Amino acid sequence: SYLEESEEVIVIPADQHQYDSSHLLYEYIMLLLPLRKVHPDDENGNNLCNPEVIEKLNWHQATTVIDSRWEVLKKLKDNS
């Protein structure tokens, strides 16, 4: 087994010839990926997204039927 002195230092025993760093690489990549993709604005701060697509998305969100059980949970969340 490996001795972790800190998050940055891992001591590998002298009798070990290999170290599996895949978990460290996985964590590094996961931290680099954004939680959600957001379209960037231009240099003047204007939204570059297609207005027709945004309108369709807003319409879809407004017409989506929410199960009443989820609505009750949402109200509980908003009250806290």
ChimeraX commands (.cxc) that place a marker at each C-alpha (Angstrom):
marker #1 position 0.00,0.00,0.00 radius 0.5
marker #1 position 1.02,3.57,-0.57 radius 0.5
marker #1 position 1.56,6.20,2.09 radius 0.5
marker #1 position -0.18,9.50,1.39 radius 0.5
marker #1 position 1.63,12.23,3.26 radius 0.5
marker #1 position -0.61,14.87,1.73 radius 0.5
marker #1 position -2.80,15.38,-1.33 radius 0.5
marker #1 position 0.30,16.26,-3.37 radius 0.5
marker #1 position 2.76,13.65,-2.07 radius 0.5
marker #1 position 2.39,9.88,-2.35 radius 0.5
marker #1 position 5.26,7.72,-1.10 radius 0.5
marker #1 position 5.76,4.58,-3.18 radius 0.5
marker #1 position 7.42,1.68,-1.33 radius 0.5
marker #1 position 10.89,0.70,-2.54 radius 0.5
marker #1 position 9.74,-2.79,-3.56 radius 0.5
marker #1 position 7.04,-1.42,-5.90 radius 0.5
marker #1 position 7.97,-1.00,-9.55 radius 0.5
marker #1 position 4.66,0.39,-10.80 radius 0.5
marker #1 position 2.10,2.91,-9.66 radius 0.5
marker #1 position -1.45,3.11,-11.03 radius 0.5
marker #1 position -2.16,6.82,-11.41 radius 0.5
marker #1 position -5.43,6.37,-13.32 radius 0.5
marker #1 position -7.54,7.60,-10.39 radius 0.5
marker #1 position -5.49,10.80,-10.20 radius 0.5
marker #1 position -5.87,11.38,-13.94 radius 0.5
marker #1 position -9.61,10.73,-13.69 radius 0.5
marker #1 position -10.02,13.27,-10.87 radius 0.5
marker #1 position -7.95,15.83,-12.78 radius 0.5
marker #1 position -10.06,15.47,-15.93 radius 0.5
marker #1 position -13.33,15.58,-13.98 radius 0.5
marker #1 position -12.27,18.84,-12.35 radius 0.5
marker #1 position -11.42,20.36,-15.73 radius 0.5
marker #1 position -14.82,19.62,-17.27 radius 0.5
marker #1 position -17.52,22.22,-16.69 radius 0.5
marker #1 position -20.67,21.16,-14.85 radius 0.5
marker #1 position -22.72,22.55,-17.71 radius 0.5
marker #1 position -21.95,24.00,-21.10 radius 0.5
marker #1 position -22.69,27.69,-21.48 radius 0.5
marker #1 position -22.41,29.49,-24.79 radius 0.5
marker #1 position -19.99,32.41,-24.39 radius 0.5
marker #1 position -21.00,35.98,-25.14 radius 0.5
marker #1 position -19.12,38.09,-27.66 radius 0.5
marker #1 position -16.64,40.79,-26.62 radius 0.5
marker #1 position -19.49,43.32,-26.19 radius 0.5
marker #1 position -21.46,41.03,-23.89 radius 0.5
marker #1 position -24.10,40.17,-26.50 radius 0.5
marker #1 position -25.59,36.69,-26.52 radius 0.5
marker #1 position -24.56,34.77,-29.65 radius 0.5
marker #1 position -27.13,31.98,-29.28 radius 0.5
marker #1 position -29.74,31.52,-32.00 radius 0.5
marker #1 position -32.88,33.41,-30.82 radius 0.5
marker #1 position -35.21,30.88,-32.49 radius 0.5
marker #1 position -33.64,28.01,-30.56 radius 0.5
marker #1 position -33.87,29.93,-27.28 radius 0.5
marker #1 position -37.55,30.66,-27.97 radius 0.5
marker #1 position -38.23,26.96,-28.62 radius 0.5
marker #1 position -36.41,25.97,-25.44 radius 0.5
marker #1 position -38.38,28.49,-23.38 radius 0.5
marker #1 position -41.64,27.28,-24.94 radius 0.5
marker #1 position -40.76,23.67,-24.16 radius 0.5
marker #1 position -39.95,24.50,-20.53 radius 0.5
marker #1 position -43.21,26.44,-20.15 radius 0.5
marker #1 position -45.35,23.64,-21.61 radius 0.5
marker #1 position -43.71,20.76,-19.76 radius 0.5
marker #1 position -46.17,19.11,-17.37 radius 0.5
marker #1 position -44.68,18.56,-13.93 radius 0.5
marker #1 position -45.80,15.64,-11.81 radius 0.5
marker #1 position -47.69,16.98,-8.78 radius 0.5
marker #1 position -45.40,15.08,-6.39 radius 0.5
marker #1 position -42.38,16.95,-7.75 radius 0.5
marker #1 position -44.25,20.25,-7.45 radius 0.5
marker #1 position -44.83,19.61,-3.73 radius 0.5
marker #1 position -41.14,18.83,-3.24 radius 0.5
marker #1 position -40.18,21.97,-5.14 radius 0.5
marker #1 position -42.37,24.07,-2.81 radius 0.5
marker #1 position -40.70,22.47,0.23 radius 0.5
marker #1 position -37.29,23.28,-1.22 radius 0.5
marker #1 position -38.26,26.89,-1.94 radius 0.5
marker #1 position -39.55,27.37,1.62 radius 0.5
marker #1 position -36.27,26.33,3.23 radius 0.5
marker link #1:1,2 radius 0.2
marker link #1:2,3 radius 0.2
marker link #1:3,4 radius 0.2
marker link #1:4,5 radius 0.2
marker link #1:5,6 radius 0.2
marker link #1:6,7 radius 0.2
marker link #1:7,8 radius 0.2
marker link #1:8,9 radius 0.2
marker link #1:9,10 radius 0.2
marker link #1:10,11 radius 0.2
marker link #1:11,12 radius 0.2
marker link #1:12,13 radius 0.2
marker link #1:13,14 radius 0.2
marker link #1:14,15 radius 0.2
marker link #1:15,16 radius 0.2
marker link #1:16,17 radius 0.2
marker link #1:17,18 radius 0.2
marker link #1:18,19 radius 0.2
marker link #1:19,20 radius 0.2
marker link #1:20,21 radius 0.2
marker link #1:21,22 radius 0.2
marker link #1:22,23 radius 0.2
marker link #1:23,24 radius 0.2
marker link #1:24,25 radius 0.2
marker link #1:25,26 radius 0.2
marker link #1:26,27 radius 0.2
marker link #1:27,28 radius 0.2
marker link #1:28,29 radius 0.2
marker link #1:29,30 radius 0.2
marker link #1:30,31 radius 0.2
marker link #1:31,32 radius 0.2
marker link #1:32,33 radius 0.2
marker link #1:33,34 radius 0.2
marker link #1:34,35 radius 0.2
marker link #1:35,36 radius 0.2
marker link #1:36,37 radius 0.2
marker link #1:37,38 radius 0.2
marker link #1:38,39 radius 0.2
marker link #1:39,40 radius 0.2
marker link #1:40,41 radius 0.2
marker link #1:41,42 radius 0.2
marker link #1:42,43 radius 0.2
marker link #1:43,44 radius 0.2
marker link #1:44,45 radius 0.2
marker link #1:45,46 radius 0.2
marker link #1:46,47 radius 0.2
marker link #1:47,48 radius 0.2
marker link #1:48,49 radius 0.2
marker link #1:49,50 radius 0.2
marker link #1:50,51 radius 0.2
marker link #1:51,52 radius 0.2
marker link #1:52,53 radius 0.2
marker link #1:53,54 radius 0.2
marker link #1:54,55 radius 0.2
marker link #1:55,56 radius 0.2
marker link #1:56,57 radius 0.2
marker link #1:57,58 radius 0.2
marker link #1:58,59 radius 0.2
marker link #1:59,60 radius 0.2
marker link #1:60,61 radius 0.2
marker link #1:61,62 radius 0.2
marker link #1:62,63 radius 0.2
marker link #1:63,64 radius 0.2
marker link #1:64,65 radius 0.2
marker link #1:65,66 radius 0.2
marker link #1:66,67 radius 0.2
marker link #1:67,68 radius 0.2
marker link #1:68,69 radius 0.2
marker link #1:69,70 radius 0.2
marker link #1:70,71 radius 0.2
marker link #1:71,72 radius 0.2
marker link #1:72,73 radius 0.2
marker link #1:73,74 radius 0.2
marker link #1:74,75 radius 0.2
marker link #1:75,76 radius 0.2
marker link #1:76,77 radius 0.2
marker link #1:77,78 radius 0.2
marker link #1:78,79 radius 0.2
marker link #1:79,80 radius 0.2
view
